[in-house]
């Protein structure tokens, strides 16, 4: 609001300056060349001639108030005063400069040419005692200088406006990229949190559900299940602490978390065993001769695919039989299939699903150059299948 309020005041001050300088310069020109002798007036008193000339110059100067809206009209309107009045000379020059500032060079040249032609009448009426070629050449120099100055200032204004627009556009782009980066970071954090917590929490829910449906278990089995729940919760907290440490830059925790061992292909056996201990009816078919030789990124992606699939089984198909099949070799690729029966009626857990787990896996697999599909199969099972590249 303050900027909008200042702009009209600046424009008003500029208008007043243009009119004042033009009127003062014209009056000085009139006093110097005409004075009280009434030069150029055939009849009438010198005082009246002076007053009429000054009045015409004042009107021509006042026309500059409209130079912003009608620059060409003002330039045309000051041609007649230029011929009739000595004091309108400065206003005429200001009009030529103004049209050069606000219109194309071709328009400015036409207006300057018309003012140059008007010099003929000015010469005959006011300065016929001087050589015509000298007056013409002086006027041509003035008009050329005014047009050149106006074109230069106009080009500089356009350059500054262009630079300002580019700066504003660059600033807007920077804000947009920053916002996109924040959104991407939030999505990454959400994905990491999902990968870390969903599996562990679903395992704890499955184990607690076993205690709920079997309250008659022997005390030893209850203690064993409670210990398993506590161990799973501790693992979830450790993994969560590691993710939070990675997200905090610059401290020792982030370095330690970043150096923490990542899951690999052999860890899938441990993952399936933990799920089986938690109550899932799951089998593993590992047909990889040397899983230790698999690249770290390949093993990590495979682990996360299997973990997400088993998490969905524990959420949506508790009690259903599931099979994890992993096969492959260098140069052939790695194929992962997690198949489970559809959930028996009334056996789904109450844990809500975010719907982002498989979508995040699909994006991760695509970035790794693989493919992933999931959905019901013709034989009634739910199948998650992925193929990853394993270069030689």
N, C-alpha and C positions, 0 to 999 in steps of 0.2 A: 504493500500500500504506500509506503514511503517513497519508493522509486516512482510509482505512478504519479504521486503528488509533485515530485521534483521535476519531472519532465515538462509539464506545461509551464512551470516557472522559468525553466531554462529556455524554452522556445519563446516565451514572452520577452525575456531579456535579449535574446538574439534578434527578435523582430525590432525591438526598440533601438538596438545598436545599429542595425542596418538603416533604419529610417533616419536616425539622428546623424549618422556619419554622412549619409547621402544628402540630407538637407543642409548640413553645415558645410560640406564640401561644395555644394552648388552655390550657396550664398557667398562663400569665399571667392568662387570663380566669378560670380556676378559682380562683386565689389571690385575685384582686380581688373576685369576686362571692360566692364561697362561703366561702373561708378555712377556718378550723378550726371554724366554727360548725355545719357540717353542714346549711346551709340547703337546704331541699327534701327532706331525708331525714326521714321520720317516726320511724324507729326506728334504733338502732345508734349507735355512737360516731362522732363527727366524723372521727376519724382513719381509720376504716374507710371512711366515705363518701368522704373525700378520695381514698383509695387506689383505690377502685372507679371513681370518676369519672375519675381520671387514667389508669387502665388502659384504660377504654373510649375515652378520647381518643387514647391511644397506638395502639390497634388501628385506630381510624378514620384516623389519620395514616398508619399503615403501609399502609393500603389504597391510598394514592396511588402506591405503587410500581407498581401495575397500571393506572394511568390511561391509559397509551399504548394498551394492547391492548384494555381494556374500559372505556372512559370512561363509557358509560351504566351499566354494572354497578356501577362504583365510586360513581357519583352516587346510584343506588338504595340501595346498601349503607350509605351514610352518613346516610340518613334516620333510621333507628332510633337510632343514636348521638346525632344532633342532639337528639332528644327526651329521651334518658336522661342525657345528660352535658353539663355545661357546657364541658368541655375539648374536646369534639368540634365545637364551633361553627366554628372556623377550618378544620378539615378539610372540613366541609360546604361552606363557602364556596369552598374550593379545588376541590372536586369539581364545583360548578356552573360555575366559571370554566373548568375543564379540558374539560368536555363542550361548552361554547361554543366552545372553541378547535378541537375535533376533529370536531364533528358539525354537521349542518345547523341553521340557526336554529330551525326548527320543533321539532327534538328538544331543543335547548337550552332553548327556552321551556317545553316540557312538564316537563323536569327541574326548572327553576326554580320552576314552579308547584307541583310536588310538595313541594319544600322549603319553599315559602311556606305550604302547608297544614300541614306539620309544625310550623310555628311555633306553632300552636294548642296542641299538647302541650307544647312548650317553655315557652310562656307560663304554662300552668297549673301546671307543675312547678317552674319556676325564678323567674319574674319577675312573679308575679301581683299584686305590690304596686304595679305601674305600670299606667296605663290601657291597655286592650287595643288601642285604636285607635293609640296611640303606638307600641307594640311592633310591631303589624302594619305600620304605615306605614314604620317604620325597616327592618324586614325586607324589605318590598317595594322600598324604595330600594336596599338592598344587592344584592338579587337582580337588579334591573333594571340596576344599574351593572355587576355581574359579567357578565351576558349581553351588554351593550353592549360592554364592554371585550374580551370573548372574541371577539365577532363582528368587531370592528375589527382585532384582531391576526390573526384567521384570514383576513380579506380582504386584509390587508397581506401575509401570507405567500404567499397565492395570487398576488397581484400580483408579488411578487418572484420566485416560481417561474416565472410566465409570462414575465417579463422575462428571467430566466436562460435559459429554454428558447428564447426568441426569439434571444437573443444566441448561444447554441450553434448554433441552426439557421442564423443568419446567418453564423457562422464556418464551419460545414460547407459552406454554399452558396458562400462565398468561396473555400474550398479547391477545391470542385468546379469553379467557374468558372475558377480559376487552372489547374487540371489540364487542363480543356478547352482553354484558351487555349494551354497548352504543346503539347498534342497538335496543335492546329490550326497552330501555328507550325512544329512539326516536319514536318507534312504539307506546309506551304507551302515550307519549305526544301527538302524532298525533291523537290517539283515543280519548283522553280526550278533545282535542281541537274540534274534530269533534262533539263529544257528546254535548259540551257546545254551540258551535256557529251555527251548521247546522240548528237546529230547530229554534232558534231565528231569524237568518238571513232569513230563508225561510218564516217565518211569516211576517217579515218586507217587503220582496219582494211581498208577497201576498197582504198585505195591500196597498202598493204603487201601485200595479197593479190595485187594485180596484179604486183608485183615477184616474189612467190613463185612464181606460175604461169608467169612469163615471165623466167626467169633469163638468157635469151639476148638481152635487149634491148640496143640500142646504149648505150654509156656516156653519151651525151648524154641519152637518154630516161631512163636510171636517175637521172642527176643532177637532171633536171627533176622526176621523181616524188618524189625525196628532198626537194627544195626545197619541193614542194607539201605533203608530209607535215609538214615543219618549219613552214611557214606556217600550216597547219591547227592544229598543236599550239600555236603562239603565240596564235592567235585563241582557242582553247579556254581557255588560261591567262588571257588578258585578260578574257574573259567571266566566268570563274570568279572572278577578282580583283574584278570589278565586283559580282558577287552577294555575295561575302563582305563587301565594303565597305558594301553596302546593309544587311546584317544587323547590322553593328556601328554602333550609334547614337552620335552625339555627336562623331565625329572628322571630319577633313577628307575622308578617303577616302570616307565614306558620302555626304557632300554631293556630291563630284565624281561618284561612281557614280550617285547619284540624278539628276544633271543630264546624264548621258551620253545621247547620242541613242538612242532606241528604234527598233527595226525598224519600217518602214512598208510600205505596199503596193508602192511601186516597188522595194523591196529584194528582192522575190520573184524578180525577173529575175536579180539577182546570186546569190541562193541557188540557183536552178536551174543557173546557169552553173557555180558551184562544184561542185555535185553532178556535173555532166557532166564537168568536168575531173577529178574524183575517180574516174571510171569508170562512173558510172551512165548507162544509156541512157534519158534522160528528155527529154521535149519540153514546151514551155510554150505554152499557148494563152491569152493575156491579152486579154480583150475588155472592157477598162475604158478609156473614152475619156480621162479625166483621173485617173489613179491618185493623183497628188499631192494632189488635192482630198479624198481620203478622210479621214475623221476618224482621229486618231492611234490611238485604242483599236481601231477597226475594222481598220486596217492591221496593228497589232501582233497581234491575234488571228488574222488571216488568215495572217500570216507564221509564227506558231507552228503553226498547223494544217498548213501545207504542209511545214514543217521536220520535224514529227513523222512525217508520212506518208512523206517521203523517207527519214527515218532507218529506219523499218520496212522500206522497200524494200531499203535497203542491208544490213539485218540478215538479212532472211528471203527475199529474192527477188533476190539479186545476179545480174546478167546479164539479168534480165527487162526488157522494155520498159515504160516508165512514161510517163504523160501527166498534166500538171498543167493544169487548166482553171479560169480565174478570170474571172467575168463579173458585171456588175452596173452599177447607176447609182443616184444618189440617188432615194429614194422607191420604188425597186423592190427594193432589197436586193442583197446580194452572195452569190454562190454559188460554192463551191469544190468541185472534184472532183479527186481524185488516184486514177488508175486504173493498175493494173499487172497484168501477167500473173502467174500463180502461179509459184512458184519452180521452175525446172527441177531435176531430181533431182541431189542432191549439190552444189548451188551455194549453200546457206545458209552464212552466216558462223558462226563459233564464238562470237560475242558473245552473252551471255545477255540475255534480255529480262526486265524487271521486271514487265511487265503493267500498269503504272500510267500509261503515256504517253497512250493513247487514253482511259482513264478520266478522267485529269486534263483532257484536252481537252474531253471531254463536259461536265464540270462547268463549265469555263471558258466554253464556248459557251452553256450553259444560263443562267449568270449574266448573260451579255451579251444574253439574250433570243432566242437562236437555237436551231437544232437541228443535231444531228450524228448520222450513222449510219455504220457501217462493217461490212464483211463481204463474203463471196464473192457475186458477181453470177451470174445465170443463164447468162451466156456464159462463165463460168469465170475471170473476172478478180476481183481483190480491189479493192474500191472504198471510199474514204473520201470521204464527201459531207457538206458543211456548208452551212447557209444562215444568214446574219447580217443583222441589220437595218441599213439605211443610210437614215437619215431625211433628208428634204430640208432 
